[in-house]
Amino acid sequence: MSSVPSVTLNQSVSIPQIGFGVWQMDNTDVVRFVKLAFDAGYRSIDTASLYGNEEGVGRAIAESGLTRSEVFVTSKLDNASHGFDEARRAFDETTKRLGLDVVDLYLIHWPLPKLDRYIETWKALETLRSEGRIRAIGVSNFQMNHLERLLGESGTVPAVNQIELHPTFQQEELADFHRRHGIATEAWSPLAKGAVDEPTICAISEKYRKSSAQVILRWHMQKGYIAIPKSATPSRIVENITIFDFELDSSDMLAIDALDRGNRLGPHPDLR
């Protein structure tokens, strides 16, 4: 079983540096795959109200035999629940579906700037954290201007910003903003689509006798990022966490850094 290092967030909570993402898994399938992830050594599970599988994630945790303190659970607020009262109600529903009293990390899933309610939504998360119902609060898909406003109008710096980030879309300016303000960078879609086929990645893969996915995830680890790869293939679930028995050298890191070309694959946060 792999030993996964942890990242200490600015709210004095530690999160495993690699977690298991469950997007596009239904409530039935997710139980099996989360259990496989636990068997492989994952202890961090990333779900969301939007995914429609919180109930299955909760069932997998309950049936796993692991103690609550052994599992780090992240969920995210549904886009239809922005607003102070709405966010509190949505969080209540999330905890019911998960079967948990406390969520380790809870994120605003998208800023929805056209709706312009993420500040009052954030204040609801601050309140829930003060009540002990959330251990750490953060955001997802926030751009620099959204973060600047949040920092200016609230008393809590987000623990993380979970963003699309992979070798061909590195968002270095945003990641640098995170570093300067003590916000952890967490990568969704860390393997992207097609990045594993990049010739540079393939060459490094051959050098270390590791898969392209393992090389990319190792790059994330050495950049200090948190990554949440998802897979519904048992062998890849194991492969994606078996990345702590080798280290990329500086030339490999620079070669992967040079692959950035602004290749965003998901929706732009300003357009949602």
VENQUIGI-V602967 format. One line per field, one symbol per residue. ss: DSSP state (H for helix, E for strand, C for the rest). psi: psi as a letter, one per 30 degrees, with the letter a starting at -180 (. if undefined). burial: I if it has 9 or more other ideal C-beta (glycine too) atoms within 8 Angstrom, else O. A space follows every 50 residues. Layout:
BEGIN
ss = ???
psi = ???
burial = ???
END
This chain:
BEGIN
ss = CCCCCEEECCCCCEEECECEECCCCCCCHHHHHHHHHHHHCCCEEECCHH HCCHHHHHHHHHHCCCCHHHCEEEEEECHHHCCHHHHHHHHHHHHHHHCC CCEEEEEECCCCCCCCCHHHHHHHHHHHHHCCCEEEEEEECCCHHHHHHH HHHCCCCCCEEEEECECCECCHHHHHHHHHHCCEEEEECCCCCCHHHCHH HHHHHHHHCCCHHHHHHHHHHHHCCEECCCCCCHHHHHHHHCCCCCCCCH HHHHHHHCCCCCCCCCCCHHHC
psi = kkjkllkjlfghkkkkfklkkgkgklfeefeeeeeeeeeffkgkkjalef fggeeeeeeeeefffkleffkkkklkkkffgkleeeeeeeeeeeeeefgk ekkekkkjekfifeehgfeeeeeeeeeeeffgfkekkalkgkleeeeeee efglgkkkeljjlkklegifheeeeeeeefggkkkkklhffajfefgkee eeeeeeefhlleeeeeeeeeeffglkkilkkgjeeeeeeffiggglkkle eeeeeeeffkghikealkffg.
burial = OIOIOOIOIOIOIOIIIIIIIIOOIOIOIIIIIIIIIIOIIIIIIIIIIO IOIIIIIIIIIOOIOIOOOOIIIIIIIIIOIIIIOIIIIIIOIIIOIIII OIIIIIIIIIIIIOOOIIIIIIIIIIIIIOOOIIIIIIIIIIIOOIIOII IOOIOIOIIIIIIIIIIIIIIOOIIOIIIOIOIIIIIIIIIIOOIIOIOI IIOIIOOIOIOIIIIIIIIIIIIOIIIIIIOOOOOIIIIIIIIOOOOIOO OIIOIIOOIIOOOOOOOOIOOI
END
